[in-house]
Amino acid sequence: MIEPLEEYMSIRFSPDG
């Protein structure tokens, strides 16, 4: 099960904002 934390962090650390 993939947690939304990984996606959240990816967006947070993303240069796109």
C-alpha positions in Angstrom: 0.0 0.0 0.0 1.5 3.3 -1.1 1.0 6.1 1.4 0.1 9.7 0.2 3.1 10.9 2.2 5.5 9.9 -0.6 3.4 11.8 -3.2 3.0 14.8 -0.9 6.8 15.0 -0.3 7.4 14.6 -4.0 5.1 17.6 -4.7 6.7 19.6 -1.8 10.2 19.0 -3.1 9.1 19.6 -6.6 10.3 22.8 -8.3 6.8 23.1 -9.8 5.5 24.1 -6.4 
